[in-house]
Amino acid sequence: MDIHTKAKKTTSIVPLVTMTLLFFMWGFITCMNDILIPHLKELFQLSFFESMLVQFAFFGAYFIGSLIYFLISHYKGDPINKVGYKKGIIAGVLLSAIGCCLFYPAASFSVYGFFLSALFVLGLGFTILQITANAYVTLLGPEESASSRLNLTQAFNSFGTTIAPVLGGHLIFSLFLDNGKVTADSTRIPYLIFAGILVLLAVVINKVKLPSFSTEESENHGGLGALKFPQLKLGILGIFCYVGAEVGIGSLLIAFMSQKEIMNLQEVVSKNYLSLYWGGAMIGRFLGAISLSGLDKTKKIIYMVLTSAVVYLLVFSIVDLSFAQTSFFIVFIALNLLAFLVGKSAPARTLVLFAGINIALILISVFSTGPMALYPILGIGLFNSIMFSNIYTLAISGLGKYVSQGSSLLVMAILGGAIVPLIQGALADTIGIQHSFFLPAICYAYILIFGWYCMKKVQLKEGAKVHTNH
């Protein structure tokens, strides 16, 4: 029996709201890494490669945690199927809180390795959330609207990533400085606050009544059954490339903007532009939730235009930039809307379009200087928006009882967030920050290929149905 047939045909609102709050906090803390990188780079006098160990430790935990989950699933049976999604989500939140608490001793001893250890534990907690929460959201309603729901929750995840550079940057670069100097202590109080919020969130999730889902497992505990699906195998590399590209770009943006040939901006200013990059992902995900919903075309267009205007104003109110400094973003929002319309609410087709646009934006940025180099890179956030949710749902589509196992393999692929930024950091040290962006362009090229494969697969399936009907 397909797992979705056990879910309610209508989306469960309260559980979805609860998951949305979780995704928000999750995004906020993840994006704090982009603030930590320049902070720790200055504090410990690190190279770009060494500073990217922040992302390597954090996203490397995703790979280790997912690998452990997959092995347990293979030999002992799906853990989430045994304990339930709710307990799995709470376990992930609490482990993340422990990771935040570890920043206190790391800051007290002022040792870079301790910070990396804290980030690793934090990443392990988020690994459990990736495996449980993403799959859980897809189950909270009909399968055909799974991409829409996941885009909606991912939009609030992006709201967290939009606020983080401004609020987190203020906490670390301004509020908790020691007599105007950068010290390890400036991370101590902020991460204790994050830990407290996560514990509170775990209590809320425990109190809220969440519907339970389970899958039927075969006698050999599912084995390696998920890997028999080609869309999953290709999707694993797709997630690797997407997370690697998105994290690599975000991690180097502040350093990129400080270059004389780009904008020569200080961290206090550049953190606001970083918010635009992540804010673009938020706008795109809200639009994606509408575009991939079951609304008629006219309503979709109206809602998308209104939503993009409202969310842009929200982002503008968050960042400490003038309208003149952010007005260029309106052009990218208009391009994003157009791409959604051309995509015609088809996840694979939209993925192809967005990947192609991102490749073009990177190439413009690499071969330009000043604002023309900066603006296209910031616009990439808008077109990153639907990539994770669309790759994820395309990859697990039709997996049935292997959904959780497939999900753990896709989360394992978040290793891209550890590997790609590390390689890009090494490239930045050798060939310069600007030319290091060729690496994310290669990642988007693969995503385009994956989207094209899925698009052709859907077309063949529809063609077969028409032939059968005749």
ABEGO torsion letter per residue (X at the ends): XBAAAABBABBBAAAAAAAAAAAAAAAAAAAAAAAAAAAAAAAAGBBAAAAAAAAAAAAAAAAAAAAAAAAAAAAAEBAAAAAEAAAAAAAAAAAAAAAAAAAAAAAAAGBAAAAAAAAAAAAAAAAAAAAAAAAAAAAAEBAAAAAAAAAAAAAAAAAAAAAAAAAAAAAAAAAABBGGBBBAAAAAAAAAAAAAAAAAAAAAAAABBBBBBBBBBBAAGGEAAAAABAAAAAAAAAAAAAAAAAAAAAAAAAAAAABAABAGBBAAAAAAAAAAAAAAAAAAAAAAAAAABABBAAAAAAAAAAAAAAAAAAAAAABBBBAAAAAAAAAAAAAAAAAAAAAGGBAAAAAAAAAAAAAAAAAAAAABBEAAAAAAAAAAAAAAAAAAAAAAAAAABGAEAAAAAAAAAAAAAAAAAAAAAAAAAAAAAAAEAAAAAAAAAAAAAAAAAAAAAAAAAAAAAAAAAAAAAX
